[in-house]
Amino acid sequence: MKNYYRIMLGKGSMHAPECITGNFIGVDYGIRQDLAHKLPDEWRTFNREFIPIYLENHPGKTKVAAGLACGMLWTVAKGIHQGDIVLCPDGEGHYHVGEVSGDYYYQSGGVLPHRRPVQWFGQTIDRADMSEALQNSTGSTGTVSNITGHRDEIEKLISGSAAAIPVSPGEMPEDPLAFAMETHLEDFLVQNWSHTDLGKEYDIYEEEGERVGQQYPTDTGAIDILAVSKDKKTLLVLELKKGRASDVVVGQTLRYMGYVQEVLAEKKQSVKGVIIALEDDQRIRRALAVAPNIVFYRYQISFKLMKA
């Protein structure tokens, strides 16, 4: 099945002109060696070998930064397949669209030396024409963002026939207001982080001023939000659930916490978890009773009009 990715071509899209002219996408991350024979089928295996190399080349970086960099490097070099579609911003509100047309190659001495050949379509998509949901996905931090969930809209934009996808009456939510606000729960929480109780003690993980803690990839899925305490002693895994949370989310959160503890945590750093949902029930309360490192929060949706 064809997948769709947003790829940043250098910081602030600074290398977009070279990539468009040269028909390639690429990444750097300071690993100066040809990886043609060092790309296993699983990114976890790649990370185990190259995280130490990345940290040696970048002594001031954390394991969190190293894991993210190596994971994205593997994704561009191996995880993206021939035939997948890439959307690459030019820094001026436009996205160049192309199809990955070949395997990984290394261009020693060139910008973004870890490359994949791309056949550009010769057209761009204006960010202003995207839905808010697609804008949020393409605007996420990091070099690579999987935007396959917006396949239908992207195909319409490529073909020039973008239109709202109708919702049948049977699919309408019981509470349209709650549905609309829950759809943006994660982005709302991130944007208003400093005003929350969690924001008083934790910061969403950043590297060089770039927020990398939203949708942080792990070997069992993406962590909704990865945060770190202001004293750097605790890493916090946040899992957001729209509506009622089941006891299954406790196991999911524990898996993410285990990954963070084993792969990302520095020496003497502890790991805690938070689950945020609209409602809980007896099953999740029972599960949380034996998971003292996980705290449950309920969110509330409110809407108010005030006369000017």
N, C-alpha and C positions, 0 to 999 in steps of 0.2 A: 504494500500500500504506500502511495506517495505521501511524504511528510513535508511540512512547511516550517521554515525557520527564519527568524529575524537574526541577521548577522551584522555586528558592528565591525566596520573596516578601519580599525585603529581607533584610538581615543578621540571622541568627538567626530568620528568619520573622516579623520584627517587623510587617510590613504584611499578613500573612495575613488578619486580620479584615476590613480594608478591601477586599481583593481578593475574598474570598468574598462579602461583602455586595454589592459593586459588580459582580460577575460579570466579572472580568477577571484576567489575569496581566500583569506588567509589569516593566520594568527602568529604571534611571536612568543611571548612569555619568557624570553631569555634563554630558551633551551636550544643551544646551537649544535644540533646534530641531526642527521638524516634519520627519520623514524620509520622509514619504509619497511624495515624488518622488525620493528619493535611495537607493532600495533595489534595487541591481542583482541579477541572478540568481545571481551568484557572490560569496561573501563576501570573496574576495581583492580584488576591485575595490572593495568597500566599505571594507575595511581600508586600502587604499592612500590613500583620501581622508580617512578619519577618524582613523587613528592619529596623524597630526600634530596634528589638532584636539584629540584626547584629551590628548596630551602637553603642548600649550599650556595646556590647562585644568588639568592636573595636573603641574606642573613637577618634582615630586620623583619621578615614576614612571619606570619603565624601559620599554623597547620590549616586553619580555616581558609586562608587565602591560597595556600598551596593546593588544597583539595579542590577548590573552585577552579583555579587556573589549569591544573592538570586534567580535570574533568572536561573543561571546555576545549582544551587542546585535543583531547581524544575524540570529542564529538565532531569537531571540524575535520580532523584527519581520517576518522574511521566511522564514527556513528552516523554521520550523514551519508546517505547512499546516492548512487547515480540515479538521476531522475527526480530527486527531491527538489523542491522549489525554495529559493532563498529570496528574502526581501532585505535590501541593504539601504539604510538611510544615507543621504548625502549631506546631512547637516543643515539643509535648507527647507525641510518640510516635505521632501519627496523620497520615495523608496524605489530603488532600481530593482527590477525583478529578473530572475534568471533561473536556469535549470542546471544543476550540477551534472557535468558531462564526463567526468573521469575520476580516477583514483588519486590518492595523495601523492604529492611530490614535494621535494625540498629544494628551495631556491637559495643557495648559500649567498650571503651578501645582499640579498634583496629585502625590501620591506615586507613584513608579514611573511617570513620564509616558509612556514608550514602551510602549503597551499592545496586547493582543489580547483581544477578547471571548471569554468562556468560559461554556459552559452546565454548571454544576456538577451532578453526579449526586445530590447530597444524601446521600452516604454517605462514610465514611472507611475506610481500610485501616490496621489496626494494624501498626506496625513489627514487633511481636513475632510476627505471623503470617507474616512473609516468610521465605523461605529465607535462609541466610547469604549466598549469592551475591547475591541481590537487595538485601539489607541493605547489602552493600558497595557496590553500584552506586548505590543511592539515597543512600547516605551519602558519596559522593565530594564533593570540594570543588568550588567554583565554582557559579555561578548555574544553569547548565543542564547536565544530564547525559542523554545519549541512552540509554535503558534498553530499547530495542526488542528486544534479545536475550533479554529475559525476558518476551516477549509472552504465552506460554502461561500462565505462572504469574500474571501480572497479570490476565489475563482470568478465571482461576479465582478469584482473590481478589475481583475485582469482582462476579462472579456468586455469590460465597459458597460455592463448591464447591472450595476449594483442597485439593489432595491431591498427594502425591508422584507425579511422572511416572515410570512404570515403565521400567526398562531391560531390553531383551530379552537373553537369554543371549549372543547373538552380538555384542552391543555392549559386553560387560563387558571392561575392560582386563585385560591379562595380569598386571599388578601393581597391585591395588586400592589399596595403601598409597601407592605412588608417584603414582598418578593423583589421589588425594585431595589430596596435598600439592602437586603441581604446579598443581592448579586454583587454589590460593591463593598461588602463587609471588610474584606482584607485590605483593599486600597484605602478605605476610610480609616481603619485602625492604624495603618502605616502613616497616613498623612497627619493624623491627630495623636500620634504616639506620645508626644511630650505632655499631653493633657490628661493622660490616663494614669492610674495608680502604678501600672507596670513601668511606665516611662519615667517615674521618679527614681526607680532603682536600676533599670536596665536601659541599654541603648541597642537599637537594631544594628546588627553587625555591619561595619563599614570598613573599607580598605581604600586608602588614599582619597577619602572624601566621597567614595562611591558606595552606595548602599547595596551590599551583596547578600544581606541576610533574608531577603524576601524570596521565597521559592528556592531555598538552597537545596541543591541536588544531593541525594544519598543513594545507596545501592538498593533501597526499597521504596523509592519515591522521593518527592520533594517535600522538605519541611516548609510549612507555610511561612513561618517567621523564625529566624534564629537570632537570638539577642545575647548580649553579654552584660554582666553587671558592671556598674561604673568603676568598681575596684578591680575588675578583670578576673575575679576569682571564681565566677560562676557563669556557665553557659546555659541559656534558657531556650527550650524547644516549645514553640507555640503551635498548637493545632486548632484550626478554626472549623467549626461545623455550622452550616446554615440550618437552622431549625433545631430539632431535638437530637441530642447526642445519644448513641447507644454505647454499651459496654465495649464494643469492638474498638472504639477509638482509643481506649486505654491501652490495649495491646499495641495498636499502631504507634501511639506516642512513645511507649516503652521501647519499641524497635528503633525509632529515631533517636531516642536518648542513648540507647546502646551503641549506635553508630557514632554519635557525637563523642561519647566517652572513649570508645576504642580508637577512633581515627583522628578526631579533631582536637580533643581536649589536651591542653598542655599539662605538664606535671603540676599537681596540687589544685587543678581546676576541677570543680564539681559540676554536675549536670542536673538540672531540674526541668520539670515540664509543666505546661499550662494548657488546659483545654478550655476553649471558649465556645459556648453554644447558646441557643435561645432557651432551651429547656433541658432538664435532666430527668432521670427516672430512678427507680429503686435499683435496677441492675447496675447502672453506672456508679451509683453511690456505693454499692457493695464492692465493686471492683476498685474504686478509689480508696476504700477503707484500708486496703492492704498495699496501696501504692503511695506512701507518704511523700514522695518527691514530686507528686503531680497535684496541682491545685486546679479546681474547677471554677470558672467564672461564667455567669449568665450575662448576656447583653440584652438591652432593651431598645426597642425602636419607638421613637416618638416623633410627632409632627405637630407644629404649632404655627398658627397665623397670628401676627400682631399688627394691629392697626397703626399706621405711621402717624 
